[in-house]
Amino acid sequence: MLPLAGALRAATVPGFARAVAVFSFTVALSAQPVRGVQPRRPPRSNLSANCWSHLHPVNMFNSYNVNFYHSKALTSPYPGSHVERSHVPEDKVGWLIEWKDYNPVEYTAMSVLAGPSWADPQINDKGFSPKFNERDGEVERKSLNGLYVVENGRPRNPVGRTGLTGRGLLGRWGPNHAADPVVTRWKRDGSGNKIAHPVTGKTILQFVAIKRRDCGEWAIPGGMVDPGEKISTTLKREFGEEALNSLQKSPEEKAELEKQLHKLFSQEHFVVYRGYVDDPRNTDNAWMETEAVNYHDETGETMDNLPLEAGDDAGIVKWVDISEKLKLYASHSYFIKLVTEKWGAHWSEDPGPECCE
């Protein structure tokens, strides 16, 4: 990789000189091998997992001393299709690496091309003039990671090549904003006492997890931010729809749910992460970003009054014990890990090297 100053001097795309340094790096929020992708080296060779995540818990793009690679964003075939991405070698992911023979596959799902309300038109459609890198009417086209390059009228994935252009399953060109509410409580025994892990002695944290209908993976019950919607509203709405089946409730039941949800979501909370997500739906021109926020029910009393019931995009919902053994959708395992560090809860039986603050 070029040093930051050299990278900016080398850029020829207008406006790039104002961009943040994230364009010099590629990100891997998951080190798990995926089908169709060569296994990659661990993203943090000189740091323990605990040390690494303490560097910048809200935005990993700022860790200039560590290289990251997106990996789930290189998954083939593309989700919900038989489309195979063009293979992108590890040393060709970054845009600053010249690759004249790069020939990505173009793909946008028919469900997106059908023109639903949540999707943009095609770039060359008459009357469509999106304002990238700024708020475009009710649609937020700013990235949580700073300015991104627009090339030939199309936004460019700030993390690097994915082997696929177009939008895939994503509605928006550029950043597609989501919100992920991480609702947690302490695991307790029948007498109400907190349960500690037998090896580490740390108390065990639980979070509300859903099993996604689209891919069958376990995940945080989040979703897309509607145009003009505040993140706080999205967090509460998505949790209600996916973990409490609020869309199917009677008006009276919805009113009662709203009271309990307000109690939970109005308390002090912790912003776990804001930024790019290593999502299998990402393309060269469209990518997921999220704000993950932890709402912790210390006593468990609030959630006792909110019976879990899967709804909307969720097939199953339940409380899950948190540990490094969790295999979750996209970058969700990383978000959950940061939450355990915040609360000093159990994560791994192997503490790894000591972290020097």
C-alpha positions in Angstrom: 0.0 0.0 0.0 1.1 3.6 -0.6 1.6 5.9 2.3 -1.4 8.2 2.8 0.2 11.3 1.3 1.4 9.3 -1.7 -1.9 7.7 -2.1 -3.7 11.0 -2.2 -1.2 12.5 -4.7 -1.6 9.4 -6.9 -5.4 9.7 -7.0 -6.8 11.2 -10.3 -10.5 11.1 -9.5 -11.9 14.6 -8.8 -12.6 15.3 -5.1 -10.4 12.4 -4.0 -7.9 14.6 -2.3 -10.6 15.6 0.2 -11.3 12.0 1.1 -10.3 10.4 4.3 -7.6 7.8 4.5 -10.0 4.9 4.4 -9.4 4.5 0.6 -5.9 3.3 1.3 -7.2 0.2 3.1 -9.4 -2.8 2.6 -11.4 -4.3 5.5 -12.0 -7.7 6.8 -14.5 -7.7 9.6 -14.6 -11.5 9.4 -11.6 -13.8 9.1 -13.9 -16.8 8.4 -13.2 -18.5 5.0 -16.2 -18.3 2.7 -17.2 -20.4 -0.3 -15.5 -19.2 -3.5 -12.9 -17.1 -1.6 -9.4 -18.1 -0.7 -8.7 -18.1 3.1 -7.0 -14.9 4.2 -4.4 -14.3 6.7 -5.5 -13.1 10.2 -6.2 -9.4 10.0 -4.2 -8.5 13.1 -0.9 -10.3 13.2 0.7 -8.3 16.0 -2.3 -7.6 18.2 -4.4 -9.7 20.4 -8.2 -9.6 19.6 -8.8 -7.6 22.7 -6.1 -5.0 21.9 -7.2 -4.7 18.3 -10.8 -3.9 19.0 -9.8 -1.3 21.7 -8.0 0.8 19.0 -11.2 2.3 17.6 -14.3 0.6 18.8 -16.7 2.8 16.8 -14.9 2.9 13.5 -12.3 0.4 12.4 -11.2 2.4 9.3 -9.2 4.7 11.5 -6.6 2.0 12.5 -3.9 3.2 10.1 -1.3 0.7 11.4 -3.4 -2.4 10.6 -4.5 -3.7 7.2 -8.0 -5.2 6.9 -9.7 -7.0 4.1 -13.4 -7.5 3.4 -14.1 -11.2 2.9 -17.9 -11.8 3.1 -18.2 -9.1 0.4 -16.4 -11.5 -1.9 -18.7 -14.4 -1.4 -19.8 -16.4 -4.5 -22.3 -17.2 -5.7 -24.0 -13.8 -4.9 -26.8 -14.2 -2.3 -30.1 -15.3 -3.8 -28.6 -16.0 -7.2 -26.4 -18.3 -9.2 -24.2 -15.3 -10.2 -20.5 -15.9 -9.6 -18.3 -12.9 -8.8 -15.1 -12.3 -10.7 -12.3 -13.6 -8.5 -10.4 -10.8 -6.7 -7.0 -11.9 -5.3 -6.1 -10.5 -1.9 -3.4 -8.2 -3.4 -5.8 -6.7 -5.9 -8.7 -5.7 -3.6 -7.5 -2.2 -3.0 -8.4 0.4 -5.7 -5.0 2.0 -5.6 -3.5 -1.3 -6.9 -3.5 -1.0 -10.7 -5.4 -3.9 -12.4 -6.1 -3.2 -16.0 -7.6 -6.7 -16.6 -10.2 -6.3 -13.8 -13.5 -7.4 -15.4 -16.3 -7.6 -12.7 -19.6 -9.1 -13.4 -22.6 -6.7 -13.6 -25.6 -7.8 -11.6 -28.7 -6.1 -10.1 -31.5 -8.3 -8.9 -34.8 -8.2 -10.6 -36.5 -7.4 -7.3 -34.5 -4.1 -7.3 -34.9 -3.4 -11.0 -38.7 -3.7 -10.6 -38.6 -0.3 -9.0 -39.8 -0.7 -5.4 -40.1 2.4 -3.2 -36.9 1.5 -1.3 -34.8 1.3 -4.4 -33.1 3.9 -6.7 -33.6 3.9 -10.5 -30.7 2.8 -12.7 -28.0 5.4 -13.0 -28.8 6.2 -16.7 -32.5 6.5 -16.1 -34.0 9.8 -17.3 -34.6 12.2 -14.4 -32.4 10.4 -11.9 -29.6 12.7 -10.7 -28.5 11.4 -7.3 -26.4 13.7 -5.1 -23.7 11.5 -3.8 -21.7 12.3 -0.7 -24.5 14.4 0.7 -28.1 14.3 1.8 -30.3 13.8 -1.3 -33.8 15.0 -0.3 -34.9 12.3 2.3 -32.2 9.8 1.2 -28.9 9.9 3.1 -26.1 9.3 0.6 -23.3 10.3 3.0 -21.1 7.5 4.1 -20.4 7.1 7.8 -16.7 6.6 6.8 -16.3 9.9 5.0 -16.2 10.8 1.3 -16.2 8.1 -1.3 -15.2 8.2 -5.0 -17.8 8.6 -7.8 -16.4 7.3 -11.0 -18.3 7.3 -14.4 -21.4 8.4 -12.4 -21.2 5.4 -10.0 -20.1 5.4 -6.4 -17.1 3.2 -5.7 -17.0 0.8 -2.7 -14.5 2.6 -0.3 -13.1 -0.7 0.9 -12.1 -2.1 -2.5 -13.1 -4.4 -5.4 -15.7 -7.1 -4.9 -15.8 -8.7 -8.3 -19.3 -7.5 -9.0 -20.8 -4.2 -10.2 -24.3 -2.9 -10.1 -26.4 -3.1 -6.9 -27.1 -6.8 -6.4 -29.9 -7.0 -3.8 -29.2 -3.5 -2.4 -31.6 -0.7 -3.3 -29.3 2.4 -3.1 -26.3 3.2 -5.2 -23.5 3.9 -2.7 -24.1 3.5 1.0 -27.2 1.6 2.2 -27.8 2.6 5.8 -29.0 0.1 8.4 -29.4 0.1 12.2 -28.7 -2.9 14.5 -30.1 -2.9 18.1 -28.1 -5.2 20.3 -30.4 -5.9 23.3 -28.6 -7.6 26.1 -29.2 -9.0 29.6 -27.2 -11.1 32.1 -27.7 -14.9 32.1 -29.3 -15.8 35.4 -30.1 -19.0 37.3 -33.6 -19.9 38.7 -32.9 -17.8 41.8 -32.0 -14.7 39.8 -28.3 -14.8 40.3 -25.9 -14.0 37.5 -24.2 -17.1 36.0 -20.4 -17.0 35.5 -18.5 -19.0 33.0 -16.8 -22.0 34.7 -13.4 -21.3 33.0 -13.0 -17.5 32.9 -15.2 -16.7 35.9 -16.7 -13.8 33.9 -20.5 -13.4 33.9 -22.3 -14.6 30.8 -24.1 -12.0 28.7 -27.1 -12.9 26.4 -28.5 -11.0 23.4 -31.7 -11.2 21.4 -30.8 -13.0 18.2 -32.9 -13.8 15.1 -32.5 -16.5 12.5 -32.8 -14.7 9.1 -35.4 -16.1 6.7 -33.3 -15.2 3.6 -30.1 -17.1 4.4 -30.8 -19.0 7.6 -27.9 -17.3 9.5 -28.3 -16.0 13.1 -28.1 -12.2 13.3 -28.9 -9.1 15.3 -32.5 -8.0 14.6 -31.8 -4.9 12.6 -32.9 -3.4 9.3 -32.8 -0.6 6.8 -33.2 3.1 7.7 -36.2 4.5 6.0 -35.8 7.8 4.1 -35.9 10.7 6.5 -36.0 8.4 9.5 -33.9 8.9 12.6 -31.6 6.1 13.6 -33.2 5.9 17.0 -36.6 5.3 15.4 -35.2 2.6 13.1 -33.5 0.8 16.0 -36.8 0.6 18.0 -39.0 -0.2 15.0 -36.8 -3.0 13.7 -36.5 -4.6 17.1 -40.3 -4.5 17.5 -41.0 -5.9 14.0 -38.4 -8.7 14.0 -38.1 -9.7 17.7 -41.6 -9.0 18.9 -43.7 -9.4 15.8 -45.2 -6.0 16.3 -46.6 -5.8 12.8 -49.1 -8.6 13.6 -50.3 -7.2 16.9 -53.7 -5.6 17.6 -53.8 -1.9 18.2 -54.1 -2.6 22.0 -51.2 -4.9 22.0 -49.1 -2.5 19.9 -49.8 0.3 22.4 -48.6 -1.9 25.3 -45.5 -3.0 23.3 -44.7 0.6 22.6 -44.7 1.5 26.3 -42.2 -1.3 27.1 -40.1 -0.5 24.0 -39.9 3.1 25.0 -38.7 2.2 28.4 -36.0 0.0 27.0 -34.8 2.3 24.2 -34.9 5.5 26.1 -32.4 4.4 28.7 -28.7 5.0 28.5 -27.2 3.2 25.5 -23.8 2.4 24.0 -22.9 3.0 20.3 -21.0 -0.1 19.4 -20.0 0.6 15.8 -20.7 3.0 13.0 -19.5 2.4 9.5 -18.9 -0.1 6.7 -20.2 -3.6 7.0 -18.6 -6.6 5.5 -21.8 -7.9 4.0 -22.2 -10.6 1.3 -24.6 -8.3 -0.6 -22.0 -5.6 -1.2 -20.8 -4.7 -4.7 -18.4 -2.3 -6.2 -21.2 0.3 -6.4 -23.4 -0.4 -3.4 -22.5 -1.4 0.1 -24.0 -1.8 3.6 -23.2 0.6 6.5 -24.7 0.4 9.9 -25.0 1.9 13.4 -25.0 -0.8 16.0 -26.3 0.3 19.4 -26.4 -1.7 22.6 -29.4 -1.4 24.9 -28.6 -3.3 28.1 -31.4 -4.5 30.5 -29.3 -4.7 33.7 -32.0 -6.2 35.9 -33.8 -8.1 33.1 -37.2 -6.7 34.3 -37.9 -4.7 31.1 -37.4 -7.7 28.8 -39.5 -9.9 31.1 -42.4 -7.8 29.9 -41.5 -8.2 26.3 -42.2 -11.7 25.1 -40.1 -12.6 22.1 -41.9 -13.6 19.0 -40.4 -13.8 15.5 -41.8 -11.5 12.8 -41.1 -9.8 9.5 -37.7 -11.1 8.2 -37.1 -13.3 11.2 -37.8 -17.0 11.2 -36.8 -17.7 14.9 -36.0 -15.3 17.8 -34.4 -16.2 21.1 -31.9 -15.2 23.8 -28.4 -16.5 22.9 -25.4 -16.9 25.2 -22.6 -14.8 24.0 -19.1 -16.3 23.3 -16.5 -16.4 20.5 -18.2 -19.6 19.3 -21.0 -17.6 17.8 -21.2 -17.6 14.0 -23.3 -14.7 12.9 -24.3 -12.9 9.8 -22.0 -10.3 8.1 -20.0 -8.4 10.8 -22.4 -9.1 13.7 -20.0 -11.3 15.6 -17.6 -8.4 15.8 -20.3 -6.0 17.1 -21.3 -8.6 19.8 -17.6 -9.0 20.9 -17.3 -5.2 21.4 -20.4 -5.4 23.7 -18.9 -8.1 25.9 -15.8 -6.0 26.3 -17.9 -3.0 27.3 -19.6 -5.0 30.1 -16.6 -7.1 31.1 -18.5 -10.3 30.2 -17.3 -13.7 29.1 -16.1 -14.0 25.4 -13.3 -16.5 25.1 -11.7 -19.2 27.2 -8.4 -18.3 25.6 -7.5 -14.8 26.9 -4.6 -14.4 24.4 -1.7 -12.0 24.9 -2.1 -9.3 27.5 -3.2 -5.9 26.1 -1.1 -2.9 27.0 -3.3 0.2 27.2 
